[in-house]
Structure formats: C-alpha cells, structure tokens
Amino acid sequence: MIPDYIYDIPSLMSKSDLESIFELATTLPEDSNILEIGCFLGSTTCTLKEALPNSILHCVDIWQDEKHSKYLLGKDRHFVNEEITSNKYTWHQNTKHLQNIFTYQTSSLQYQSDTKFDLIFLDGNHQYENVISELVKFKKYLKPNGILAGHDYGFEPTSKAIIKFANNNNLAVWTKNDNVWYYKPYMETPQ
Ligand SMILES: C[S@@+](CC[C@H](N)C(=O)[O-])C[C@H]1O[C@@H](n2cnc3c(N)ncnc32)[C@H](O)[C@@H]1O
C-alpha cells in the first residue's frame, strides 16, 4: 500500500496514477534497477521506492524551477499552485529518507549510464520530439523484458508520440483508468 505521506507531496500525479505506478513496480524483481525521468518534488520517486525498497533508483531531472500552472486543476490531481517550482532542494526534502537513490541533475537526453534497467518511467519534457527521442534512447537502456512506462497518456502531444513509437516497434500501449502507460510486446490473436 502507498503510505499516506506520499499524498501530501505536491504532485502532478492523481491518486490512481500513483496506485498504478505502485502496482506496476510490484511486478518487478525486488532488487530492480529503476530509472525515473522527471522527478519534480518526489511523489513518483517515493512511490517507486516504497513499492520496491531494495531497488536502485536513478533519478534524472533538470530541476530548473519549472512552474506548473493552473491547466492541471480539476484533473483529480493535487493542487499545484504557480509558486511551487521544481527544484532539487525540495525534491531532496521529500525523498531523503530513501536509500540507494542516485540523482542526476541533467536533461534526459544528456544522461548516460552503463546500467540496464528493469523499469524506466518517463515524465519529463512532454514535447513530441523530446518524447520520441527519449523512447528511442531509453528502449536501449532496458534489460530483456524490462518495462518502458510513463505518465501523461491521454494528453497531447504525449499520446501521439507514445502511439507512434508503439506502431514502429510492434508494441501495445497498456493503461489503467488513468494517465499512466506502459508498453508490452504486441501479439497477434491466433486466427
Ligand atoms: C510533470 S513533472 C514530473 C512529475 C513527477 N513525476 C511527480 O511525481 O510529481 C515534469 C518534471 O520534468 C522535469 N523536466 C523537464 N524537462 C526535462 C528534461 N529534458 N529532462 C529531465 N527532466 C525534465 C521538470 O523539471 C519537472 O520536474
């Protein structure tokens, strides 16, 4: 179960989104390597770590005081007012009780690692070209059977990029009743 403190972290994730992330993470091996792109103030980070306490989590964000504004209101998300900005100091306040977390203050396309991941969760820059570039890049960072997933399915242009990449790579997009998505290999139904 998701501990209550996570719901108090200002976030762009709905309760259902966080539950879907928690559920997805619990399907993975306990000692998984996880990569999170776009950590904001830590609600997804904490959810992943609470689901898999023995995992190793790489957290990548530019943490450049990105402001999240009113367009998110009314979407079953926490109220994130315009004064709340994305910075590493606030993220650290929310996540410093967690172990085996490595932070990289850089853009997703600059980040490099030799680690292969069981789960990569994308929630950074949602512009079409950036999402496509991240999908192409990070598919290569997965272990065999690793899961590529993210947030903001149902919002454009993110959905368009996710579907385009799926079609080009024989993948099916899975979602629950929220904005979290993940890929599974697409399989034809036997005739
Ligand atoms: C939608 S928020 C992430 C919300 C987060 N998952 C949560 O739990 O609340 C997007 C985050 O992506 C970061 N970001 C924006 N562009 C980025 C990039 N090119 N690379 C990495 N992070 C980026 C922003 O600083 C911001 O913190």
The ligand as a Tripos MOL2 file, in Angstrom:
@<TRIPOS>MOLECULE
LIG
   27    29     1     0     0
SMALL
NO_CHARGES

@<TRIPOS>ATOM
      1 C1          5.3950   16.6320  -14.9130 C.3       1 LIG1
      2 S1          6.7380   16.9150  -13.8460 S.3       1 LIG1
      3 C2          7.0350   15.3270  -13.1560 C.3       1 LIG1
      4 C3          6.0380   14.9630  -12.0680 C.3       1 LIG1
      5 C4          6.5130   13.8610  -11.1670 C.3       1 LIG1
      6 N1          6.5180   12.5590  -11.8360 N.3       1 LIG1
      7 C5          5.7090   13.7750   -9.8870 C.2       1 LIG1
      8 O1          5.7340   12.6970   -9.2900 O.co2     1 LIG1
      9 O2          5.0910   14.7590   -9.4680 O.co2     1 LIG1
     10 C6          7.9880   17.1130  -15.0440 C.3       1 LIG1
     11 C7          9.3970   17.1940  -14.4830 C.3       1 LIG1
     12 O3         10.2790   17.0020  -15.5870 O.3       1 LIG1
     13 C8         11.3920   17.8500  -15.4580 C.3       1 LIG1
     14 N2         11.9560   18.0130  -16.7910 N.ar      1 LIG1
     15 C9         11.5540   18.8640  -17.7740 C.ar      1 LIG1
     16 N3         12.2980   18.7140  -18.8740 N.ar      1 LIG1
     17 C10        13.1950   17.7230  -18.5930 C.ar      1 LIG1
     18 C11        14.2390   17.1050  -19.3380 C.ar      1 LIG1
     19 N4         14.5160   17.4590  -20.5940 N.pl3     1 LIG1
     20 N5         14.9600   16.1220  -18.7370 N.ar      1 LIG1
     21 C12        14.6760   15.7350  -17.4600 C.ar      1 LIG1
     22 N6         13.7020   16.2950  -16.7110 N.ar      1 LIG1
     23 C13        12.9730   17.2710  -17.2720 C.ar      1 LIG1
     24 C14        10.8510   19.1110  -14.8010 C.3       1 LIG1
     25 O4         11.8680   19.8020  -14.1160 O.3       1 LIG1
     26 C15         9.7740   18.5460  -13.8710 C.3       1 LIG1
     27 O5         10.2730   18.3570  -12.5660 O.3       1 LIG1
@<TRIPOS>BOND
     1     1     2 1
     2     2     3 1
     3     2    10 1
     4     3     4 1
     5     4     5 1
     6     5     6 1
     7     5     7 1
     8     7     8 2
     9     7     9 1
    10    10    11 1
    11    11    12 1
    12    11    26 1
    13    12    13 1
    14    13    14 1
    15    13    24 1
    16    14    15 ar
    17    14    23 ar
    18    15    16 ar
    19    16    17 ar
    20    17    18 ar
    21    17    23 ar
    22    18    19 1
    23    18    20 ar
    24    20    21 ar
    25    21    22 ar
    26    22    23 ar
    27    24    25 1
    28    24    26 1
    29    26    27 1
@<TRIPOS>SUBSTRUCTURE
     1 LIG1         1 GROUP 0 **** ****
